[in-house]
Amino acid sequence: MSAIKLHVIKPSVNNMTARVFIRAAKLDFTEDDVYGKTRTDEFLAKNPAHLT
């Protein structure tokens, strides 16, 4: 298990800076694509207002 977990939305370029830096620095990380996860039943149970 890596020490860094990066939550990204792959269609977005806003997170690309972090992704490029972590890869260039050769750091051990995991990448979790969170696109659409705010619409799951599990998320809505935690946040019924559906706000991120």
Phi, psi and omega in degrees: 000133182274158181282338183250127174239117183257119177267119185231158170243103191301328177291347185269139176271351181297330180267359184295326179301314179295318181297316180294316181298313182297319179292319180294326179280355180056041177276149178279120181210161172244148182243124181245113178281115185257013181301122177083357183287346177283357180254004181281158178299324180297316179292317181295332176292325179280327186223079185296339179285351179059040177252142180269000000 
